[in-house]
């Protein structure tokens, strides 16, 4: 990830102030700061959900912009608020997300099963997402971010809504 002079204004409010940084392959990189510091806005710009006011970024050598479909295929995004589909089961959420990301049909169920197991959701596979606790929805949302085996994963407040034990497991 290469970010140069990335800036975001919301009308007169400067939300992201000309930041520049690089993240090398294999590195873990985190933003720390109080609410309103621009962390989520930065993630949204890097994941093509928000257009920068100034500056730019490249991911895996590809410029970030709303038309950068190739970038979207190679990244995973776990938003601050769980993005599960309430009317679908945990397994169906994973299978549907896999389909959206173009995971080959023959790999979807196996990959979903692995993620359900990894995130401690095996016994919730047939439960509708609307019946899950906030913490379980968060786990499912994170599993959905991994379903297409992205090269880069963006996590916005990944432990939000998790109890202390679950948050430690997630880290």
Backbone as CSV, one residue per row, in Angstrom:
resi,resn,N_x,N_y,N_z,CA_x,CA_y,CA_z,C_x,C_y,C_z
1,UNK,0.870,-1.168,0.000,0.000,0.000,0.000,0.907,1.218,0.000
2,UNK,0.646,2.127,-0.902,1.401,3.380,-0.944,0.401,4.532,-0.958
3,UNK,0.512,5.394,0.027,-0.405,6.521,0.188,0.406,7.805,0.122
4,UNK,-0.033,8.746,-0.719,0.670,10.013,-0.871,-0.292,11.182,-0.756
5,UNK,-0.079,11.981,0.287,-0.812,13.236,0.456,-2.333,13.031,0.490
6,UNK,-2.789,11.900,0.990,-4.211,11.564,0.996,-4.967,12.519,1.916
7,UNK,-6.021,13.105,1.369,-6.762,14.154,2.072,-8.244,13.983,1.811
8,UNK,-9.041,14.251,2.838,-10.493,14.218,2.666,-11.126,15.360,3.436
9,UNK,-11.885,16.148,2.693,-12.706,17.207,3.278,-14.163,16.787,3.181
10,UNK,-14.932,17.073,4.198,-16.391,16.987,4.160,-16.851,18.430,4.294
11,UNK,-17.203,19.036,3.172,-17.466,20.475,3.115,-16.239,21.207,3.657
12,UNK,-16.358,21.924,4.762,-15.231,22.674,5.326,-14.420,21.858,6.336
13,UNK,-14.916,20.684,6.732,-14.256,19.872,7.746,-13.129,19.043,7.131
14,UNK,-11.916,19.223,7.634,-10.780,18.433,7.189,-10.756,17.153,8.018
15,UNK,-11.092,16.025,7.392,-11.189,14.750,8.101,-9.889,13.957,8.036
16,UNK,-9.207,14.009,6.898,-7.929,13.324,6.716,-6.968,14.371,6.157
17,UNK,-5.875,14.590,6.880,-5.015,15.749,6.627,-3.698,15.379,5.945
18,UNK,-3.731,15.214,4.629,-2.528,15.058,3.813,-1.574,13.991,4.357
19,UNK,-2.068,12.784,4.538,-1.232,11.716,5.101,-0.499,10.950,4.001
20,UNK,0.671,10.494,4.337,1.478,9.671,3.438,2.091,8.543,4.248
21,UNK,2.079,7.342,3.692,2.714,6.197,4.341,2.793,5.059,3.351
22,UNK,3.600,4.049,3.697,3.700,2.836,2.898,3.593,1.635,3.814
23,UNK,2.980,0.579,3.313,2.883,-0.684,4.031,3.432,-1.753,3.102
24,UNK,4.444,-2.452,3.561,5.076,-3.491,2.763,4.331,-4.821,2.910
25,UNK,4.508,-5.698,1.955,3.909,-7.025,2.006,4.321,-7.723,3.296
26,UNK,3.346,-8.344,3.956,3.607,-9.090,5.181,3.527,-8.263,6.447
27,UNK,3.409,-6.955,6.319,3.317,-6.091,7.494,1.880,-5.982,7.989
28,UNK,1.755,-5.804,9.286,0.491,-5.423,9.895,0.598,-3.934,10.167
29,UNK,-0.436,-3.189,9.815,-0.408,-1.737,9.952,-1.710,-1.309,10.592
30,UNK,-1.627,-0.462,11.592,-2.839,-0.021,12.265,-2.887,1.477,12.442
31,UNK,-4.090,2.008,12.422,-4.329,3.414,12.722,-4.831,3.498,14.150
32,UNK,-4.230,4.351,14.930,-4.695,4.603,16.284,-5.066,6.074,16.388
33,UNK,-6.144,6.345,17.095,-6.545,7.725,17.299,-7.943,7.791,17.842
34,UNK,-8.315,8.953,18.338,-9.650,9.111,18.914,-10.739,9.081,17.837
35,UNK,-11.975,8.962,18.287,-13.105,9.045,17.357,-13.010,10.366,16.595
36,UNK,-13.298,10.301,15.302,-13.262,11.506,14.483,-11.889,11.862,13.945
37,UNK,-10.893,10.991,14.149,-9.531,11.290,13.698,-9.318,11.011,12.215
38,UNK,-10.281,10.356,11.553,-10.155,10.090,10.119,-9.771,8.674,9.767
39,UNK,-9.758,7.779,10.744,-9.356,6.390,10.485,-10.307,5.708,9.496
40,UNK,-11.591,5.780,9.764,-12.577,5.140,8.883,-12.599,5.806,7.509
41,UNK,-12.491,7.111,7.461,-12.454,7.808,6.162,-11.257,7.355,5.342
42,UNK,-10.118,7.169,5.995,-8.926,6.697,5.287,-9.160,5.303,4.725
43,UNK,-9.693,4.418,5.544,-9.983,3.058,5.073,-10.966,3.094,3.913
44,UNK,-11.990,3.924,4.001,-12.969,4.016,2.914,-12.334,4.514,1.618
45,UNK,-11.386,5.439,1.727,-10.703,5.897,0.507,-9.832,4.785,-0.072
46,UNK,-9.145,4.044,0.785,-8.266,2.972,0.313,-9.037,1.793,-0.266
47,UNK,-10.299,1.654,0.107,-11.107,0.536,-0.379,-12.139,0.961,-1.422
48,UNK,-11.919,2.120,-2.012,-12.759,2.615,-3.112,-14.191,2.948,-2.720
49,UNK,-14.434,3.221,-1.454,-15.783,3.576,-1.020,-15.963,5.081,-0.876
50,UNK,-14.866,5.807,-0.971,-14.899,7.253,-0.784,-13.822,7.870,-1.673
51,UNK,-14.154,8.929,-2.362,-13.211,9.599,-3.257,-12.404,10.616,-2.461
52,UNK,-11.071,10.551,-2.543,-10.248,11.533,-1.840,-10.457,12.939,-2.396
53,UNK,-10.298,13.940,-1.542,-10.345,15.329,-1.997,-9.033,15.699,-2.675
54,UNK,-7.927,15.163,-2.155,-6.602,15.405,-2.716,-5.754,14.160,-2.485
55,UNK,-4.648,14.087,-3.200,-3.722,12.986,-3.019,-4.228,11.698,-3.638
56,UNK,-3.538,10.617,-3.339,-3.936,9.350,-3.913,-3.253,8.187,-3.230
57,UNK,-3.566,7.008,-3.728,-3.008,5.792,-3.153,-2.951,4.715,-4.224
58,UNK,-2.090,3.742,-3.965,-1.997,2.568,-4.835,-1.943,1.344,-3.938
59,UNK,-2.636,0.311,-4.383,-2.639,-0.964,-3.676,-2.181,-2.026,-4.657
60,UNK,-1.153,-2.763,-4.265,-0.584,-3.802,-5.123,-0.196,-3.231,-6.485
61,UNK,0.279,-1.971,-6.448,0.734,-1.302,-7.664,-0.376,-0.728,-8.526
62,UNK,-1.634,-0.866,-8.088,-2.765,-0.360,-8.864,-3.339,0.883,-8.188
63,UNK,-3.583,1.945,-8.967,-4.145,3.147,-8.357,-5.538,2.879,-7.788
64,UNK,-5.800,3.511,-6.656,-7.104,3.380,-6.002,-8.029,4.450,-6.555
65,UNK,-9.152,4.021,-7.064,-10.214,4.927,-7.481,-11.495,4.112,-7.616
66,UNK,-12.653,4.783,-7.640,-13.916,4.032,-7.661,-14.094,3.076,-8.829
67,UNK,-13.328,3.240,-9.897,-13.447,2.355,-11.056,-12.434,1.210,-11.022
68,UNK,-11.657,1.132,-9.964,-10.574,0.148,-9.868,-11.115,-1.210,-9.422
69,UNK,-11.778,-1.896,-10.319,-12.379,-3.190,-10.007,-11.313,-4.213,-9.647
70,UNK,-10.184,-4.183,-10.309,-9.112,-5.142,-10.027,-8.619,-5.009,-8.584
71,UNK,-8.590,-3.794,-8.068,-8.188,-3.589,-6.670,-9.206,-4.247,-5.747
72,UNK,-10.479,-4.033,-6.004,-11.550,-4.594,-5.154,-11.497,-6.110,-5.098
73,UNK,-11.095,-6.742,-6.184,-11.015,-8.203,-6.223,-9.917,-8.742,-5.324
74,UNK,-8.932,-7.925,-5.025,-7.741,-8.401,-4.301,-7.710,-7.979,-2.840
75,UNK,-8.717,-7.217,-2.413,-8.764,-6.791,-1.014,-10.022,-7.325,-0.339
76,UNK,-9.925,-7.474,0.962,-11.078,-7.805,1.775,-11.355,-6.626,2.685
77,UNK,-12.619,-6.410,2.986,-13.000,-5.283,3.824,-13.956,-5.772,4.896
78,UNK,-13.633,-5.443,6.135,-14.521,-5.711,7.260,-14.865,-4.348,7.855
79,UNK,-16.071,-3.850,7.583,-16.436,-2.517,8.062,-16.640,-2.491,9.571
80,UNK,-16.705,-1.279,10.114,-16.874,-1.096,11.558,-18.157,-1.752,12.049
81,UNK,-19.215,-1.646,11.281,-20.492,-2.256,11.640,-20.626,-3.550,10.838
82,UNK,-20.962,-4.636,11.526,-21.078,-5.945,10.862,-21.984,-5.830,9.641
83,UNK,-21.525,-6.358,8.520,-22.241,-6.252,7.245,-22.906,-7.569,6.850
84,UNK,-23.412,-8.294,7.829,-24.044,-9.573,7.527,-25.459,-9.356,7.002
85,UNK,-25.928,-10.338,6.241,-27.287,-10.308,5.716,-28.169,-11.034,6.726
86,UNK,-29.010,-10.290,7.431,-29.768,-10.799,8.573,-30.641,-11.999,8.225
87,UNK,-31.212,-12.025,7.033,-32.165,-13.077,6.667,-31.486,-14.367,6.198
88,UNK,-30.166,-14.327,6.024,-29.420,-15.514,5.600,-28.785,-16.193,6.807
89,UNK,-28.538,-17.488,6.685,-27.820,-18.207,7.734,-26.342,-17.819,7.680
90,UNK,-25.591,-18.216,8.683,-24.151,-17.942,8.682,-23.492,-18.553,7.451
91,UNK,-23.821,-19.814,7.163,-23.258,-20.474,5.985,-23.680,-19.754,4.712
92,UNK,-24.945,-19.386,4.593,-25.430,-18.694,3.396,-24.741,-17.344,3.223
93,UNK,-24.456,-16.635,4.325,-23.733,-15.370,4.244,-22.366,-15.578,3.613
94,UNK,-21.674,-16.614,4.055,-20.352,-16.894,3.506,-20.423,-17.329,2.048
95,UNK,-21.373,-18.184,1.725,-21.508,-18.650,0.344,-21.880,-17.506,-0.597
96,UNK,-22.780,-16.635,-0.151,-23.198,-15.501,-0.969,-22.029,-14.542,-1.193
97,UNK,-21.281,-14.263,-0.132,-20.123,-13.377,-0.256,-19.079,-13.997,-1.184
98,UNK,-18.884,-15.304,-1.072,-17.957,-15.995,-1.958,-18.385,-15.849,-3.414
99,UNK,-19.673,-15.955,-3.660,-20.192,-15.810,-5.027,-19.953,-14.397,-5.544
100,UNK,-20.206,-13.394,-4.696,-19.989,-12.001,-5.095,-18.535,-11.778,-5.504
101,UNK,-17.620,-12.382,-4.765,-16.196,-12.205,-5.049,-15.667,-13.158,-6.113
102,UNK,-16.520,-13.970,-6.668,-16.100,-14.824,-7.766,-15.318,-16.062,-7.359
103,UNK,-15.488,-16.503,-6.119,-14.845,-17.745,-5.698,-15.487,-18.874,-6.501
104,UNK,-14.690,-19.732,-7.132,-15.266,-20.817,-7.925,-16.257,-21.656,-7.104
105,UNK,-17.356,-22.038,-7.743,-18.444,-22.766,-7.077,-17.938,-23.975,-6.290
106,UNK,-17.009,-24.728,-6.851,-16.523,-25.955,-6.206,-15.726,-25.668,-4.933
107,UNK,-15.236,-24.428,-4.771,-14.432,-24.074,-3.598,-15.236,-23.393,-2.499
108,UNK,-16.404,-22.874,-2.824,-17.156,-22.040,-1.877,-17.498,-22.749,-0.578
109,UNK,-18.091,-23.937,-0.682,-18.562,-24.626,0.516,-17.396,-25.049,1.407
110,UNK,-16.322,-25.529,0.795,-15.154,-25.939,1.574,-14.550,-24.736,2.305
111,UNK,-14.386,-23.653,1.571,-13.822,-22.431,2.175,-14.726,-21.918,3.292
112,UNK,-16.033,-21.919,3.067,-16.985,-21.460,4.091,-16.895,-22.341,5.332
113,UNK,-16.809,-23.638,5.137,-16.686,-24.558,6.269,-15.426,-24.314,7.076
114,UNK,-14.320,-24.078,6.381,-13.055,-23.792,7.062,-13.167,-22.523,7.907
115,UNK,-13.800,-21.500,7.350,-13.925,-20.237,8.072,-14.897,-20.347,9.244
116,UNK,-15.997,-21.070,9.052,-16.917,-21.288,10.172,-16.181,-21.956,11.326
117,UNK,-15.367,-22.937,11.014,-14.596,-23.646,12.024,-13.564,-22.722,12.674
118,UNK,-12.825,-22.017,11.860,-11.758,-21.146,12.351,-12.292,-20.067,13.299
119,UNK,-13.480,-19.548,12.995,-14.050,-18.470,13.799,-15.043,-18.971,14.849
120,UNK,-15.065,-20.277,15.088,-15.913,-20.826,16.130,-17.399,-20.678,15.860
121,UNK,-17.772,-20.799,14.600,-19.168,-20.613,14.196,-19.799,-21.885,13.625
122,UNK,-19.128,-23.014,13.754,-19.641,-24.256,13.162,-21.056,-24.569,13.632
123,UNK,-21.310,-24.408,14.917,-22.636,-24.740,15.444,-23.684,-23.676,15.114
124,UNK,-23.271,-22.593,14.466,-24.192,-21.522,14.060,-24.384,-21.492,12.547
125,UNK,-23.860,-22.484,11.842,-23.893,-22.485,10.375,-25.305,-22.367,9.818
126,UNK,-26.279,-23.004,10.479,-27.661,-22.999,9.977,-28.536,-21.959,10.665
127,UNK,-27.951,-21.165,11.562,-28.705,-20.116,12.251,-28.728,-18.852,11.403
128,UNK,-29.887,-18.216,11.336,-29.980,-16.942,10.615,-29.145,-15.905,11.350
129,UNK,-28.510,-15.046,10.597,-27.624,-14.031,11.172,-28.365,-13.115,12.142
130,UNK,-29.650,-12.871,11.882,-30.411,-11.989,12.769,-30.524,-12.558,14.181
131,UNK,-30.344,-13.873,14.345,-30.461,-14.493,15.666,-29.129,-14.522,16.414
132,UNK,-28.049,-14.119,15.765,-26.727,-14.167,16.387,-26.508,-12.966,17.307
133,UNK,-25.698,-13.174,18.337,-25.315,-12.068,19.213,-24.441,-11.104,18.419
134,UNK,-24.230,-9.923,18.962,-23.393,-8.928,18.308,-21.984,-9.469,18.065
135,UNK,-21.443,-10.163,19.052,-20.104,-10.724,18.912,-20.015,-11.779,17.831
136,UNK,-21.042,-12.644,17.745,-21.041,-13.676,16.703,-21.226,-13.064,15.317
137,UNK,-22.034,-12.009,15.225,-22.180,-11.312,13.943,-20.842,-10.715,13.523
138,UNK,-20.095,-10.211,14.504,-18.795,-9.624,14.201,-17.837,-10.697,13.677
139,UNK,-17.828,-11.845,14.315,-16.993,-12.954,13.841,-17.366,-13.350,12.426
140,UNK,-18.678,-13.435,12.162,-19.144,-13.802,10.828,-18.719,-12.748,9.805
141,UNK,-18.838,-11.493,10.165,-18.434,-10.410,9.272,-16.947,-10.511,8.922
142,UNK,-16.133,-10.832,9.912,-14.698,-10.973,9.664,-14.437,-12.195,8.782
143,UNK,-15.139,-13.280,9.045,-14.999,-14.470,8.194,-15.363,-14.135,6.745
144,UNK,-16.404,-13.328,6.561,-16.810,-12.921,5.216,-15.701,-12.134,4.517
145,UNK,-14.920,-11.358,5.279,-13.812,-10.607,4.708,-12.689,-11.499,4.198
146,UNK,-12.608,-12.716,4.739,-11.566,-13.667,4.347,-12.012,-14.637,3.251
147,UNK,-13.288,-14.682,2.911,-13.841,-15.754,2.080,-13.151,-15.897,0.724
148,UNK,-12.689,-14.823,0.135,-12.059,-14.905,-1.189,-10.538,-14.876,-1.113
149,UNK,-9.994,-15.110,0.094,-8.547,-15.185,0.305,-7.854,-13.941,-0.262
150,UNK,-8.221,-12.750,0.272,-7.662,-11.515,-0.274,-6.174,-11.361,0.013
151,UNK,-5.513,-10.590,-0.828,-4.100,-10.275,-0.629,-3.925,-9.295,0.529
152,UNK,-4.899,-8.405,0.692,-4.869,-7.397,1.750,-6.241,-7.375,2.400
153,UNK,-6.254,-7.310,3.721,-7.509,-7.249,4.463,-7.548,-5.976,5.282
154,UNK,-8.601,-5.187,5.085,-8.825,-3.966,5.858,-9.857,-4.273,6.929
155,UNK,-9.498,-3.993,8.173,-10.386,-4.220,9.310,-10.617,-2.882,10.002
156,UNK,-11.872,-2.455,10.059,-12.213,-1.207,10.736,-12.829,-1.568,12.087
157,UNK,-12.123,-1.294,13.161,-12.560,-1.628,14.523,-12.910,-3.120,14.621
158,UNK,-11.957,-4.001,14.326,-12.266,-5.431,14.231,-12.771,-6.084,15.513
159,UNK,-12.452,-5.522,16.664,-12.904,-6.153,17.910,-14.126,-5.455,18.510
160,UNK,-14.688,-4.515,17.774,-15.881,-3.817,18.249,-17.022,-4.815,18.462
161,UNK,-17.618,-4.783,19.641,-18.741,-5.660,19.939,-18.342,-7.020,20.467
162,UNK,-17.045,-7.277,20.571,-16.597,-8.575,21.062,-16.276,-8.477,22.560
163,UNK,-16.544,-9.572,23.285,-16.161,-9.597,24.690,-14.636,-9.711,24.776
164,UNK,-14.094,-9.537,25.968,-12.646,-9.504,26.154,-11.978,-10.784,25.630
165,UNK,-12.562,-11.949,25.919,-11.982,-13.223,25.482,-12.002,-13.326,23.950
166,UNK,-13.132,-12.989,23.346,-13.249,-13.072,21.884,-12.320,-12.079,21.205
167,UNK,-12.189,-10.891,21.780,-11.289,-9.890,21.207,-9.850,-10.382,21.257
168,UNK,-9.469,-11.020,22.365,-8.108,-11.556,22.472,-7.900,-12.682,21.455
169,UNK,-8.901,-13.556,21.282,-8.819,-14.622,20.279,-8.651,-14.039,18.880
170,UNK,-9.379,-12.969,18.594,-9.335,-12.353,17.270,-7.948,-11.780,16.998
171,UNK,-7.374,-11.122,18.002,-6.022,-10.569,17.834,-5.024,-11.681,17.623
